Amino acid sequence: MKYIIEPSPRMREMVEEWDFRRLLNQVCCPTNARIGKQMSEFGAMFFFSGDKASLMEEIASFRSACAIPPFIVSDLENGPGDMIQGTQRFPHMMGISQADSPELAYEVGRAAALEAGQLGYNWTFSPVADQAMDPDSPVVSSRSAGQKPEQIVKIAGAYMRGLQDNGMMATIKHFPGDGYDTLDQHLTTPVNRLSPEEWRQGPGRVFKELIESGAMAVMPGHIALPAFDSPDERGIYPPATVSRALLQDLLRGELGFQGLIVTDAMEMGGIAGFMNYYDACAAALENGCDMLLFPRIEERFYLEMERRYTEGKLTREALVDRACRVLSLKEQMGMTAADSAPVREREQPDRDAIARLAERFVAESLTLVKDRAGLVPYPLKRETRVLHVIIMNHADRYHEMYERIRNELGKYSDHVEQWIDPGPDRLFTAALPGTYDVILCSIGSRQDYGLNVTRLHGEVARNMMGGWTKLGTPVIFISHFHPFVHKEYTASIDTLINTYGDIECTASVLVAAIAGERHIRRKLVAHD
């Protein structure tokens, strides 16, 4: 059932009395990283990754500065552990989708809501509802539940319900749909080139069905959709963030969404490179967004926004309406009741059960993408000479992962070596028959905002030169993060395993699966 924000007469009467700055603050969601310890009242605050104790202290400080209870926000895209240190980590959403169980996906959403809820979080900017159509998309990739609309609706929808049924407002993103090209919203404005019919069958279907399933919030991306919009005087199509045609006519109108619309970060190049930053903030609110994400909170921000208010680029009618909607939503969620507590009473998370759930997901999502020579399972024995090679961008970031893999391999073999970025000549010599019995190769590049390249790149990519994969020594490649390595190295990689992320138990499950002691999935479900 669609979620509807019912305007509250009480809240409307309240905001009608507010001055400009208080209205503006209520529709702003800055980040704790920018605000620091100088907390003041805002409608919401986004908290970046940190340990539990530090986050609880910062959240408590922010709450104490707010006369009206605020939204406490994070990105819980695949469980709580990536943003709240000390809570459970899970595989990326595409790995959750590979397990192909909406029941289990629901449980991950529930676990995220319960663990984050203990600290006071009540809103997450997840799940990602984009289709991972372009294998080289630097923004979507493994953050998505897959490529097929029905699979995304099934898995992302279950995750969303697990969140919302347990007190955590979910946000589907990035309307009208990212993942169709190699451009990064953090840097520029991607253009979704789908025709109206193609859009309605793809991204439109996903957003429509998730909205009808009760999505409480939608995040428009800094993405243009020419099929439903018009270009500006420069001939450039606007990002959804400031497009009345996309926000009002398409999202509110055709799709019937009546929940909260929150922008993506307003500093991203996809919007701030399209138009003046302060004009963009005003246009986003005026044209249909309810809340601004990561505004530059400083005196200059207020002065610039007041100037646009005076010039009529941001009307009082729009600002009052957006603030009323934010407060009405808080009222519906029970946040403004006299007896509301900073941390709502929820079921206590069973941490042991959540840890078992994470290991189950690792085991069920691990996928043997291809195995032309039938190398898996491979008989690892004490005398097996194993070389583990790491060919990854920013390899220095993943020492813990390599160490876990080395330790797990050591449980089977007494002869394990590990090389990082050795170069094609050294690899050629190592792959000549008689030196090693098997080579395991961790390959790929992890997503990172503003990077604009997901595949293996830079000088480290030269490791794939020289022909060392075809010299006769068995080579098993492992893609820990980028799920589409098989699309690029179609001929040179004969055996490839996808892990869809790396959490504490991934190495043990991976090595046991290679050795034949654990089941490994042999069919791609989330993508192809």
PEFEN-V137561 format. One record per backbone hydrogen bond with DSSP energy under -1.0 kcal/mol. NH is the residue of the N-H (numbers start at 1). CO is the residue of the C=O. Records with the same first field share a line. If there is no record, write none. Layout:
NH=CO ; CO
This chain:
5=258
12=8
13=9
14=10
15=11
16=12
17=14
18=15
23=19
24=20
25=21
26=22
27=24
28=25
29=292
32=46
35=31
36=32
38=35
39=37
43=25
44=28
45=71
46=30
47=73
50=83
55=51
56=52
57=53
58=54
59=55
60=56
61=57
62=58
63=59
64=60
65=62
66=63
71=43
73=45
74=123
77=75
81=88
83=80
84=80
85=50
87=84
92=500
94=142
96=92
97=93
98=94
99=95
100=97
105=101
106=102
107=103
108=104
109=105
110=106
111=107
112=108
113=109
114=110
115=111
116=112
117=113
118=114
119=116
121=116
122=72
123=72
124=169
125=74
126=124
129=173
132=146
133=131
134=179
137=134
143=140
144=141
147=526
152=148
153=149
154=150
155=151
156=152
158=154
159=155
160=156
161=157
162=158
163=159
164=160
165=161
166=163
167=164
168=163
169=122
171=126
172=217
173=127
175=219
177=174
187=184
188=184
192=224
199=195
200=196
201=197
202=198
204=199
206=202
207=203
208=204
209=205
210=206
211=207
212=208
214=211
215=210
218=260
219=172
221=175
223=221
224=190
228=225
229=226
232=236
235=232
240=223
242=239
243=240
247=243
248=244
249=244
250=245
251=246
252=247
253=248
254=249
255=250
257=251
260=216
262=218
263=291
266=293
268=265
269=186
270=185
271=268
272=268
273=269
275=271
280=276
281=277
282=278
283=279
284=280
285=281
286=282
287=283
289=284
290=261
291=261
292=27
294=29
297=295
302=298
303=299
304=300
305=301
306=302
307=303
308=304
309=305
310=306
311=307
313=308
314=308
319=315
320=316
321=317
322=318
323=319
324=320
325=321
326=322
327=323
328=324
329=325
330=326
331=327
332=328
333=329
334=331
335=330
340=337
351=349
354=350
355=351
356=352
357=353
358=354
359=355
360=356
361=357
362=358
363=359
364=360
365=361
366=362
367=498
368=521
369=367 ; 496
370=496
372=494
374=371
378=514
380=378
384=381
386=415
387=438
388=417
389=440
390=419
391=442
393=444
397=394
398=395
402=398
403=399
404=400
405=401
406=402
407=403
408=404
409=405
410=406
411=408
412=409
413=409
414=382
417=386
419=388
421=390
427=423
428=424
429=425
430=426
431=427
435=432
437=385
438=385
439=474
440=387
441=476
442=389
443=478
444=391
451=448
461=458
462=459
463=460
464=461
465=462
470=467
476=439
477=495
478=441
479=497
487=484
489=485
493=489
496=370
497=477
498=367
499=479
501=480
506=503
509=505
510=506
511=507
512=508
513=509
514=510
515=511
517=512
521=366
